[in-house]
């Protein structure tokens, strides 16, 4: 017996869900559908309201019944179960889904969406406490000399009155509006602004004005997905260039400027030559990859001397837990052979610090990997790298998971892959790990499920965090002097994650600061400095010129632990850096300016983001700066009950000896095999 969610209809401000039944015995009138909320385990049952045919039935629900007062909870995810109540057949069948809905706005601050989980089972997701100031559109494009917008014209099946598109030039404090008169199907409008109406040489933001229940509103237009697939550049008939951009907060920015002249276009020819060069480089990379695959297939014999290969973030850095293990290894067992697998950009660093290395994707690299005894890495090796059976592969990983990983990611939106390929690659790689380092029980459980990992887990804590536990105040002063940070000022560290949907090209992501550096300097510039640490995948360099002495960009600093040690507090969003920073028992603030979109559209979380974090959440820039001021006055969180509960759950296992435990594990393996 099966039940499949196949449709959604709106009837008199209620939602009518259509289910297809397969091999379910009649009578259908005795059936019901039970909704089970995943987090709270609350349930509510709706009877069958209509039998459409011998295979199709409907239930009518009020989506407002699927939210309830629960302290701190604003998201409700309901699973559906067909409730069999016939005389001879009783039980529950989980409802599958072949239907995905758009967002349906119930009020200015709540909406719902129907979709499915990774196993194809139906989910009815309720979202509350949304920003009243935001209006989410469906699409935006530059076509036919117009800026075209498609959005909803109804709210809970009631028409929204007097809608107008508005462009605001915030720098000049001016605005212009255009009426929305063309209604589309299914409660959508299609509106347009002639590009000839745009003010010349301006950057403006898009809003919508309307009347809802007698209240006049002005709402910021947001697009809760990437601009991929939208037409975002156009040259008008009067030879003007118009560009659409999505801001860090998902708002829409419209730029109008003069289109490039012929001499300017000719000046861009070198750029095209650069494109040809990149194409040739890609072709050479593919040829080299083919050569690498062939080299790995050749038979190799292991070195007589124990040889340990280290790699961090695919060779991009010499850092993190592998580096902590390497440094201790060279002190305790200098007689072993150690080699770092690096990209060419790290060659100078290795030479300056006397670190033996091999350049990735060279013949020597293949030979060294294949003949070594141990691989110690914090990220995945390429799937085409062959692991000999005599190699012990120790995976240190690179953080306590907040965002879902591997098999637990239901929808992968990264460029260059699909969900199925991403899952398959994760499992294939994880099965090559002989041992996986875990910092706590929480991570161990997730690693088992997300990686499909059944080999040995070393629950010893992350070696990279030994430095946080063992450093002294004098060490911190020395680090500040080395980094050029004033000794007489507090340090605020901002370390956000990257967003999977803000990609520019494969492997490259963009980012825009979600708060004003001017505001930070005005409020804290006399007493504090701001340290920026962006994710390594961020492609655009942040411009901090004019903020010298107040703002420091250490995104490329190899050891993030140095930045933790010199910082008096941390601001982050969804990055797992706060798990490590918590070792210092210093205040942490969370600024998830796009929380609802990120949680729903991208990876999702393992923790309850609104309840389980070891710090307060700021919902806008003003609240963020107020909380920064307060937290700078409370540098030690040891007396904070919620913080210390978090510390005992995630940090207590690490005693500053994690590196030594990994070194001892490797030595035991060497002695056992000798």
C-alpha positions as CSV (number, residue, x, y, z in Angstrom):
1,X,0.0,0.0,0.0
2,X,1.2,3.5,-0.9
3,X,0.0,7.0,-0.6
4,X,1.5,9.8,-2.8
5,X,0.9,13.5,-2.4
6,X,0.1,14.6,-5.9
7,X,-1.4,18.1,-5.7
8,X,-2.4,21.2,-3.7
9,X,-5.5,23.3,-4.1
10,X,-6.8,26.4,-2.3
11,X,-10.4,26.4,-1.1
12,X,-11.9,29.2,0.9
13,X,-8.6,30.2,2.7
14,X,-7.9,26.5,3.4
15,X,-5.5,24.1,1.8
16,X,-6.7,21.0,0.0
17,X,-4.1,18.3,-0.4
18,X,-4.7,15.6,-3.1
19,X,-3.4,12.1,-2.5
20,X,-3.1,9.2,-4.9
21,X,-3.7,5.8,-3.2
22,X,-2.2,2.6,-4.5
23,X,-3.4,-0.8,-3.2
24,X,-5.2,0.9,-0.3
25,X,-8.5,-1.0,0.5
26,X,-11.8,0.9,0.5
27,X,-13.8,2.4,2.1
28,X,-11.8,5.6,1.7
29,X,-14.3,7.6,3.9
30,X,-12.7,5.9,7.0
31,X,-9.2,7.2,6.2
32,X,-7.4,10.1,7.7
33,X,-4.0,11.8,7.4
34,X,-1.9,12.4,10.5
35,X,0.6,15.2,10.4
36,X,3.7,14.7,12.7
37,X,6.0,17.6,13.5
38,X,9.6,16.4,13.2
39,X,11.1,18.4,16.0
40,X,8.4,18.4,18.7
41,X,6.7,15.2,17.7
42,X,3.4,17.0,18.0
43,X,0.6,15.5,15.8
44,X,-2.7,16.5,14.3
45,X,-5.1,14.3,12.3
46,X,-7.4,15.4,9.4
47,X,-10.1,13.2,8.0
48,X,-10.6,12.6,4.3
49,X,-12.8,15.4,3.1
50,X,-13.5,14.3,-0.5
51,X,-13.2,11.0,-2.5
52,X,-12.4,12.2,-6.1
53,X,-12.1,8.7,-7.7
54,X,-11.2,5.1,-6.9
55,X,-7.6,6.2,-6.5
56,X,-7.6,9.9,-5.5
57,X,-8.8,11.5,-2.2
58,X,-8.4,14.9,-0.7
59,X,-8.0,16.3,2.8
60,X,-8.7,19.9,3.7
61,X,-6.4,21.6,6.3
62,X,-6.0,25.0,7.7
63,X,-2.3,25.8,7.5
64,X,-2.7,28.1,10.5
65,X,-3.3,24.9,12.6
66,X,0.2,23.7,11.7
67,X,1.9,26.3,13.8
68,X,1.6,26.7,17.6
69,X,3.2,28.5,20.5
70,X,6.5,26.8,21.2
71,X,9.2,29.0,22.8
72,X,11.8,30.0,20.3
73,X,10.4,27.9,17.5
74,X,9.5,29.6,14.2
75,X,9.9,26.7,11.8
76,X,7.6,23.6,11.7
77,X,8.3,20.6,9.5
78,X,5.4,18.2,9.2
79,X,5.6,14.6,7.9
80,X,2.4,13.1,6.5
81,X,1.0,9.6,7.4
82,X,-2.0,7.9,5.9
83,X,-4.0,6.7,8.9
84,X,-5.7,3.4,8.1
85,X,-8.8,3.0,10.3
86,X,-10.7,0.2,8.5
87,X,-12.1,-2.7,10.5
88,X,-9.5,-5.2,9.2
89,X,-6.7,-2.9,8.3
90,X,-5.2,-0.4,10.8
91,X,-1.8,1.4,10.9
92,X,0.2,4.3,9.4
93,X,1.7,4.6,5.9
94,X,4.1,7.5,5.4
95,X,3.0,9.6,2.5
96,X,5.4,10.0,-0.4
97,X,5.5,13.2,-2.6
98,X,5.8,13.9,-6.3
99,X,4.6,17.4,-5.8
100,X,6.7,20.5,-5.0
101,X,4.9,23.8,-4.3
102,X,5.9,27.4,-4.5
103,X,5.8,29.4,-1.3
104,X,2.2,30.3,-0.3
105,X,2.0,33.4,1.8
106,X,-0.5,33.1,4.7
107,X,0.3,36.5,6.2
108,X,2.9,39.2,6.0
109,X,5.1,37.2,8.4
110,X,4.3,33.5,7.6
111,X,4.2,31.1,4.6
112,X,4.2,27.4,3.8
113,X,5.8,25.2,1.2
114,X,5.1,21.6,0.3
115,X,8.1,19.5,-0.8
116,X,9.8,16.2,-0.1
117,X,12.8,14.9,1.9
118,X,15.8,13.0,0.6
119,X,13.8,9.8,0.6
120,X,10.9,11.2,-1.4
121,X,8.6,11.5,1.6
122,X,6.2,14.5,1.8
123,X,6.9,17.5,4.0
124,X,4.6,20.4,4.8
125,X,6.9,23.2,6.0
126,X,5.5,26.1,8.0
127,X,7.6,29.3,8.3
128,X,6.7,32.0,10.8
129,X,8.2,35.2,12.2
130,X,9.3,36.3,8.7
131,X,10.4,40.0,8.2
132,X,7.3,42.1,7.6
133,X,9.5,44.5,5.6
134,X,10.4,41.9,2.9
135,X,8.4,41.0,-0.3
136,X,9.7,37.8,-2.0
137,X,9.3,37.8,-5.8
138,X,9.3,34.8,-8.1
139,X,11.5,36.1,-10.9
140,X,13.2,39.3,-12.2
141,X,14.7,39.8,-15.7
142,X,15.9,42.5,-18.1
143,X,14.1,41.8,-21.4
144,X,12.6,43.8,-24.3
145,X,14.0,47.1,-22.9
146,X,12.1,46.5,-19.6
147,X,12.8,45.5,-16.0
148,X,10.3,42.7,-15.6
149,X,9.1,41.4,-12.2
150,X,6.8,38.5,-11.4
151,X,5.4,38.2,-7.9
152,X,2.3,37.4,-5.9
153,X,-0.8,39.5,-6.1
154,X,-2.7,37.7,-3.3
155,X,-2.2,37.1,0.4
156,X,-3.9,34.0,1.8
157,X,-6.1,34.0,-1.4
158,X,-7.1,37.6,-0.8
159,X,-6.0,40.3,-3.4
160,X,-3.3,42.7,-2.4
161,X,-4.5,46.2,-3.3
162,X,-2.8,49.1,-5.0
163,X,0.6,47.4,-5.7
164,X,3.3,49.6,-7.2
165,X,7.0,48.9,-8.1
166,X,9.4,51.4,-6.6
167,X,13.0,52.2,-7.3
168,X,14.7,54.1,-4.5
169,X,18.0,56.0,-4.8
170,X,19.0,55.9,-1.2
171,X,22.1,58.1,-1.7
172,X,19.9,61.0,-3.1
173,X,16.9,60.1,-0.9
174,X,14.6,60.0,-4.0
175,X,12.3,57.4,-5.4
176,X,10.0,56.7,-8.4
177,X,7.1,54.3,-8.7
178,X,5.2,52.4,-11.4
179,X,1.7,50.9,-11.0
180,X,1.2,47.1,-11.2
181,X,-1.9,46.5,-13.3
182,X,-1.2,43.2,-15.2
183,X,-2.4,40.2,-13.3
184,X,-1.0,36.7,-14.2
185,X,-2.3,33.2,-13.4
186,X,-2.4,31.6,-10.0
187,X,-2.4,34.9,-8.0
188,X,0.8,36.3,-9.7
189,X,1.3,39.7,-11.2
190,X,3.7,40.6,-14.1
191,X,5.0,44.1,-13.8
192,X,7.5,46.1,-15.8
193,X,9.6,49.3,-15.6
194,X,10.8,50.7,-19.0
195,X,14.6,50.9,-18.9
196,X,14.3,54.3,-20.5
197,X,12.6,55.5,-17.3
198,X,15.7,54.7,-15.2
199,X,17.7,57.7,-13.9
200,X,21.1,57.9,-15.5
201,X,24.2,56.8,-13.7
202,X,22.5,55.6,-10.6
203,X,22.4,52.6,-8.3
204,X,18.9,52.0,-6.9
205,X,17.1,49.4,-4.8
206,X,13.7,47.8,-5.7
207,X,10.7,48.0,-3.4
208,X,7.0,47.3,-3.6
209,X,4.3,49.5,-2.1
210,X,0.8,48.2,-1.5
211,X,-2.2,48.2,0.8
212,X,-2.9,45.1,3.0
213,X,-5.9,45.0,5.3
214,X,-6.1,48.8,5.1
215,X,-2.4,49.2,6.0
216,X,-0.1,51.0,3.6
217,X,3.2,49.1,3.3
218,X,6.6,49.6,1.7
219,X,8.5,46.3,1.4
220,X,11.9,45.6,0.2
221,X,11.9,43.2,-2.9
222,X,13.9,40.1,-2.2
223,X,14.8,37.0,-4.3
224,X,15.3,34.0,-2.0
225,X,17.4,32.1,-4.6
226,X,20.3,32.9,-6.9
227,X,20.0,34.9,-10.1
228,X,21.0,31.9,-12.1
229,X,18.8,31.6,-15.1
230,X,17.6,35.2,-15.0
231,X,18.7,37.9,-17.5
232,X,20.6,40.3,-15.4
233,X,22.3,42.6,-18.0
234,X,20.9,44.6,-20.9
235,X,22.0,47.4,-23.2
236,X,19.1,49.7,-24.1
237,X,18.3,51.2,-27.5
238,X,19.9,54.4,-26.3
239,X,23.1,52.5,-25.6
240,X,22.9,52.4,-21.8
241,X,23.9,49.4,-19.7
242,X,21.6,48.1,-17.0
243,X,22.7,45.5,-14.5
244,X,20.7,43.6,-11.8
245,X,22.5,42.4,-8.7
246,X,21.4,40.5,-5.6
247,X,22.6,42.1,-2.4
248,X,24.0,40.2,0.6
249,X,20.5,40.4,2.2
250,X,18.8,39.1,-1.0
251,X,17.5,42.6,-2.0
252,X,17.7,43.6,-5.6
253,X,20.0,46.4,-6.8
254,X,19.6,48.1,-10.2
255,X,22.5,49.9,-11.8
256,X,22.3,52.2,-14.8
257,X,25.4,53.4,-16.6
258,X,26.8,54.2,-20.0
259,X,27.4,51.1,-22.1
260,X,31.0,50.4,-23.2
261,X,32.1,52.3,-26.3
262,X,33.9,50.6,-29.2
263,X,37.4,51.6,-28.0
264,X,36.5,50.3,-24.6
265,X,35.3,47.0,-26.1
266,X,38.5,46.8,-28.1
267,X,40.4,47.4,-24.9
268,X,38.7,44.3,-23.5
269,X,40.2,42.1,-26.2
270,X,43.1,41.1,-23.9
271,X,40.4,39.8,-21.6
272,X,39.2,37.6,-24.4
273,X,42.7,36.5,-25.0
274,X,42.8,35.6,-21.3
275,X,39.7,33.6,-21.8
276,X,41.4,31.6,-24.6
277,X,44.4,31.1,-22.3
278,X,42.1,29.8,-19.6
279,X,40.5,27.5,-22.1
280,X,43.9,26.1,-23.1
281,X,44.8,25.8,-19.4
282,X,41.6,23.8,-18.9
283,X,42.5,21.5,-21.8
284,X,46.0,21.0,-20.4
285,X,44.5,20.2,-17.0
286,X,42.3,17.6,-18.5
287,X,45.2,16.0,-20.3
288,X,47.2,16.0,-17.1
289,X,44.3,14.4,-15.3
290,X,44.3,11.6,-17.8
291,X,48.0,11.2,-17.3
292,X,47.5,11.1,-13.5
293,X,44.9,8.4,-13.7
294,X,47.3,6.3,-15.8
295,X,50.1,6.8,-13.3
296,X,48.0,5.8,-10.4
297,X,47.1,2.5,-12.1
298,X,50.7,1.5,-12.2
299,X,52.0,-0.8,-9.5
300,X,54.1,0.8,-6.7
301,X,56.1,-0.7,-3.8
302,X,56.0,1.1,-0.4
303,X,59.1,2.9,0.9
304,X,61.2,1.0,3.4
305,X,61.1,3.9,5.8
306,X,57.7,4.9,7.3
307,X,56.6,7.9,5.2
308,X,53.7,10.1,6.2
309,X,51.9,12.4,3.7
310,X,50.1,15.5,5.1
311,X,47.5,17.6,3.2
312,X,45.2,20.4,4.2
313,X,42.2,21.7,2.2
314,X,43.3,19.9,-0.9
315,X,46.8,21.4,-0.9
316,X,45.6,25.0,-0.7
317,X,47.1,25.5,2.8
318,X,49.6,24.1,5.3
319,X,47.3,24.4,8.3
320,X,44.6,23.0,10.5
321,X,44.8,19.6,12.3
322,X,47.3,18.0,9.9
323,X,49.7,20.8,10.5
324,X,49.3,20.5,14.3
325,X,50.0,16.7,14.0
326,X,53.0,17.4,11.7
327,X,54.6,19.8,14.1
328,X,54.4,17.4,17.0
329,X,55.5,14.5,14.9
330,X,58.7,16.3,13.8
331,X,59.5,17.0,17.5
332,X,59.0,13.5,18.8
333,X,59.9,11.3,15.8
334,X,62.3,13.2,13.5
335,X,63.6,9.9,12.1
336,X,60.4,9.3,10.1
337,X,59.9,10.8,6.7
338,X,57.3,13.6,6.4
339,X,56.0,15.1,3.1
340,X,53.4,17.8,2.5
341,X,51.1,17.6,-0.5
342,X,50.7,21.2,-1.7
343,X,49.6,23.4,-4.5
344,X,52.4,25.5,-6.1
345,X,51.3,28.7,-4.3
346,X,52.4,27.1,-1.0
347,X,55.9,26.3,-2.3
348,X,57.4,29.5,-0.9
349,X,55.9,29.0,2.6
350,X,57.3,25.5,2.7
351,X,60.8,26.5,1.7
352,X,60.9,29.4,4.2
353,X,59.8,27.1,7.0
354,X,61.9,24.0,6.1
355,X,58.8,21.9,5.3
356,X,59.4,19.0,2.9
357,X,56.8,19.0,0.1
358,X,55.7,17.6,-3.2
359,X,53.6,19.5,-5.8
360,X,50.2,18.1,-6.4
361,X,49.3,16.6,-9.7
362,X,52.9,15.8,-10.7
363,X,54.5,12.4,-11.4
364,X,56.5,12.7,-8.2
365,X,53.3,13.4,-6.3
366,X,51.7,10.2,-7.6
367,X,54.8,8.2,-6.7
368,X,55.1,9.7,-3.2
369,X,51.4,9.1,-2.4
370,X,51.5,5.6,-3.7
371,X,54.7,4.6,-1.9
372,X,53.9,6.2,1.5
373,X,52.6,4.5,4.6
374,X,50.1,7.1,6.0
375,X,47.9,9.8,4.6
376,X,46.7,12.5,7.0
377,X,44.3,14.9,5.5
378,X,41.4,17.2,6.6
379,X,39.5,17.0,3.3
380,X,38.8,14.6,0.5
381,X,41.4,13.4,-2.0
382,X,40.2,13.4,-5.6
383,X,38.2,10.2,-6.4
384,X,40.7,9.2,-9.0
385,X,43.6,9.0,-6.5
386,X,44.1,5.3,-5.9
387,X,44.7,4.2,-2.3
388,X,47.0,1.1,-1.9
389,X,46.0,-1.4,0.7
390,X,49.2,-0.8,2.7
391,X,48.3,2.9,3.2
392,X,46.5,3.9,6.4
393,X,44.4,7.0,5.6
394,X,43.6,9.2,8.7
395,X,40.9,11.8,8.0
396,X,40.9,14.6,10.6
397,X,38.0,16.5,9.0
398,X,37.8,20.2,9.5
399,X,35.0,21.2,11.9
400,X,32.1,20.2,14.1
401,X,29.1,20.0,11.8
402,X,26.4,22.6,12.1
403,X,25.3,22.5,8.4
404,X,24.2,19.2,7.0
405,X,26.9,17.1,5.4
406,X,27.2,14.4,2.7
407,X,24.2,12.1,2.6
408,X,22.3,14.3,4.9
409,X,22.2,17.2,2.3
410,X,18.8,16.7,0.6
411,X,19.4,19.1,-2.3
412,X,22.9,20.0,-3.4
413,X,23.0,23.4,-5.3
414,X,26.8,23.6,-5.8
415,X,27.9,24.3,-9.3
416,X,29.5,21.4,-11.2
417,X,27.7,18.5,-9.5
418,X,24.3,17.0,-8.8
419,X,22.9,15.7,-5.5
420,X,23.3,12.1,-6.6
421,X,26.9,12.6,-7.7
422,X,27.8,14.5,-4.5
423,X,26.3,11.7,-2.3
424,X,28.1,9.0,-4.3
425,X,31.4,10.7,-4.1
426,X,31.1,11.3,-0.4
427,X,30.4,7.6,0.4
428,X,33.1,6.4,-2.0
429,X,35.7,8.6,-0.4
430,X,34.6,7.9,3.2
431,X,35.0,4.2,2.6
432,X,38.7,4.8,2.0
433,X,39.3,6.3,5.4
434,X,40.8,3.9,7.9
435,X,40.3,6.2,10.8
436,X,38.2,9.4,11.3
437,X,38.9,12.0,14.0
438,X,35.9,13.2,16.0
439,X,35.7,16.0,18.6
440,X,32.6,14.8,20.4
441,X,29.8,12.3,20.5
442,X,27.5,14.7,18.6
443,X,30.0,14.7,15.6
444,X,30.6,10.9,15.8
445,X,26.9,10.2,15.3
446,X,26.6,12.6,12.4
447,X,29.8,11.3,10.7
448,X,28.4,7.8,10.8
449,X,25.2,8.8,9.1
450,X,26.4,11.6,6.8
451,X,29.5,9.8,5.4
452,X,28.1,6.2,5.6
453,X,31.3,5.6,7.6
454,X,31.7,2.2,9.4
455,X,35.5,2.2,10.1
456,X,37.4,3.4,13.2
457,X,36.5,6.7,14.8
458,X,39.2,8.4,17.0
459,X,37.2,10.5,19.4
460,X,40.1,12.5,20.7
461,X,39.2,16.1,19.8
462,X,40.7,18.2,17.0
463,X,44.5,18.6,17.1
464,X,44.2,22.1,15.7
465,X,42.5,23.1,19.0
466,X,45.4,22.1,21.2
467,X,46.8,25.5,20.5
468,X,43.7,27.2,22.0
469,X,44.1,25.2,25.2
470,X,47.8,25.4,25.7
471,X,48.5,29.1,24.7
472,X,49.4,31.6,27.4
473,X,48.7,35.4,27.6
474,X,52.2,36.1,26.5
475,X,51.6,34.0,23.4
476,X,48.5,36.2,22.6
477,X,50.5,39.4,23.0
478,X,53.2,38.0,20.6
479,X,50.5,37.1,18.1
480,X,49.0,40.6,18.2
481,X,52.4,42.1,17.6
482,X,53.1,39.8,14.7
483,X,49.7,40.6,13.1
484,X,50.0,44.3,13.7
485,X,46.9,44.5,15.9
486,X,47.0,47.3,18.5
487,X,47.6,45.9,22.0
488,X,45.4,48.5,23.7
489,X,42.2,47.6,21.7
490,X,39.6,44.9,21.9
491,X,39.3,42.6,18.8
492,X,36.1,41.6,17.2
493,X,36.4,38.7,14.8
494,X,33.9,38.3,11.9
495,X,34.0,34.9,10.3
496,X,31.0,34.0,8.1
497,X,30.4,31.0,6.0
498,X,29.9,31.0,2.2
499,X,26.5,30.6,0.7
500,X,26.1,27.7,-1.8
501,X,23.8,29.8,-3.9
502,X,26.1,32.8,-4.2
503,X,28.4,31.3,-6.7
504,X,30.1,33.2,-9.5
505,X,31.6,30.1,-11.2
506,X,32.6,26.6,-10.3
507,X,34.6,26.7,-7.1
508,X,34.2,30.5,-6.7
509,X,31.7,32.3,-4.4
510,X,31.0,36.0,-3.8
511,X,30.2,37.9,-0.6
512,X,29.2,41.3,0.5
513,X,29.6,42.6,4.1
514,X,26.1,42.6,5.7
515,X,26.9,45.6,8.0
516,X,28.4,49.0,7.6
517,X,32.1,49.5,8.3
518,X,31.4,53.2,8.8
519,X,28.9,52.4,11.6
520,X,31.4,50.0,13.2
521,X,34.2,52.6,13.1
522,X,31.9,55.3,14.5
523,X,30.8,53.2,17.4
524,X,33.9,51.2,18.3
525,X,36.8,52.7,16.4
526,X,38.3,54.2,19.5
527,X,38.3,51.0,21.6
528,X,38.1,48.1,19.2
529,X,39.2,46.7,15.8
530,X,37.4,44.4,13.4
531,X,39.2,41.3,12.0
532,X,37.7,39.8,8.9
533,X,38.1,36.1,8.1
534,X,36.2,35.1,5.0
535,X,35.8,31.5,3.8
536,X,38.6,30.3,1.4
537,X,36.0,29.8,-1.4
538,X,35.1,33.5,-1.5
539,X,36.4,34.8,-4.8
540,X,36.1,38.6,-4.4
541,X,38.6,40.5,-2.2
542,X,36.9,42.9,0.2
543,X,37.8,46.5,-0.2
544,X,38.8,47.9,3.3
545,X,40.8,50.9,2.0
546,X,40.1,53.9,4.2
547,X,39.6,51.8,7.3
548,X,43.3,51.2,8.0
549,X,43.9,50.6,11.7
550,X,40.3,49.7,12.4
551,X,39.6,46.8,10.0
552,X,42.0,44.0,9.2
553,X,41.4,41.4,6.5
554,X,43.2,38.2,7.5
555,X,41.2,35.9,5.2
556,X,44.4,34.5,3.8
557,X,46.1,34.0,7.2
558,X,47.0,30.3,7.2
559,X,46.2,29.6,10.9
560,X,42.7,30.6,12.0
561,X,43.5,29.6,15.6
562,X,45.8,32.6,15.7
563,X,42.8,34.8,15.0
564,X,40.7,33.1,17.7
565,X,43.4,33.7,20.3
566,X,43.8,37.4,19.6
567,X,40.0,38.0,19.5
568,X,37.8,39.1,22.4
569,X,34.6,38.0,20.7
570,X,33.3,36.3,17.6
571,X,30.6,37.2,15.1
572,X,29.5,34.4,12.7
573,X,26.4,33.1,11.0
574,X,26.4,29.4,10.0
575,X,30.1,28.7,10.0
576,X,31.2,26.0,12.4
577,X,34.0,28.2,13.7
578,X,32.0,28.9,16.8
579,X,32.5,25.3,18.0
580,X,36.2,25.9,18.2
581,X,36.1,29.5,19.4
582,X,33.9,28.3,22.4
583,X,37.1,26.6,23.8
584,X,38.2,30.1,24.8
585,X,34.9,30.8,26.8
586,X,34.7,34.2,25.1
587,X,31.4,35.7,23.9
588,X,29.9,34.7,20.5
589,X,27.3,36.5,18.5
590,X,25.3,35.1,15.6
591,X,24.2,37.3,12.7
592,X,22.1,35.2,10.4
593,X,20.7,37.9,8.2
594,X,19.3,35.4,5.6
595,X,18.5,32.6,8.1
596,X,15.2,31.4,6.7
597,X,16.3,31.4,3.1
598,X,19.6,29.7,4.0
599,X,18.0,27.0,6.2
600,X,15.2,26.2,3.7
601,X,16.9,26.6,0.3
602,X,20.4,25.5,1.1
603,X,21.8,22.9,3.5
604,X,19.8,23.0,6.6
605,X,21.1,22.4,10.1
606,X,21.7,19.6,12.6
607,X,21.2,21.8,15.7
608,X,18.1,23.9,16.4
609,X,19.6,27.2,15.4
610,X,17.2,29.2,17.5
611,X,17.7,27.3,20.7
612,X,21.0,25.4,20.8
613,X,23.6,28.2,20.1
614,X,26.0,29.4,22.8
615,X,25.2,33.1,22.1
616,X,22.6,35.6,21.2
617,X,21.2,36.1,17.7
618,X,21.1,39.5,16.0
619,X,18.4,39.9,13.4
620,X,19.4,43.3,12.0
621,X,22.4,45.6,11.8
622,X,21.3,47.9,14.6
623,X,20.7,44.9,17.0
624,X,24.1,43.5,16.0
625,X,26.0,46.6,17.0
626,X,24.1,46.9,20.3
627,X,25.0,43.4,21.2
628,X,28.7,43.9,20.2
629,X,28.8,46.8,22.7
630,X,27.3,44.7,25.4
631,X,29.4,41.6,24.8
632,X,32.7,43.6,24.8
633,X,31.9,44.3,28.4
634,X,31.5,40.6,29.3
635,X,34.7,39.0,28.1
636,X,34.4,35.7,30.1
637,X,31.4,33.4,29.6
638,X,32.3,30.9,32.4
639,X,29.4,32.0,34.5
640,X,26.8,31.8,31.6
641,X,24.8,28.7,32.1
642,X,23.7,28.2,28.5
643,X,27.2,28.8,27.2
644,X,28.7,26.3,29.6
645,X,26.1,23.7,28.8
646,X,27.2,24.0,25.2
647,X,30.9,23.9,26.2
648,X,30.4,20.6,28.2
649,X,28.6,19.1,25.2
650,X,31.0,20.0,22.4
651,X,34.4,21.1,23.9
652,X,35.0,19.2,27.2
653,X,36.6,16.1,25.5
654,X,39.6,18.1,24.2
655,X,42.4,18.3,26.9
656,X,45.1,19.9,24.7
657,X,46.6,16.5,23.9
658,X,44.7,15.6,20.7
659,X,47.8,15.8,18.5
660,X,49.7,13.5,20.8
661,X,46.9,11.0,20.7
662,X,47.0,10.9,16.9
663,X,50.8,10.7,16.8
664,X,50.6,7.7,19.3
665,X,48.0,6.0,17.1
666,X,50.2,6.3,14.1
667,X,53.3,5.0,15.9
668,X,51.3,2.1,17.2
669,X,50.3,1.2,13.7
670,X,53.9,1.4,12.6
671,X,55.1,-0.8,15.4
672,X,52.3,-3.3,14.8
673,X,53.3,-3.6,11.1
674,X,57.1,-3.7,11.6
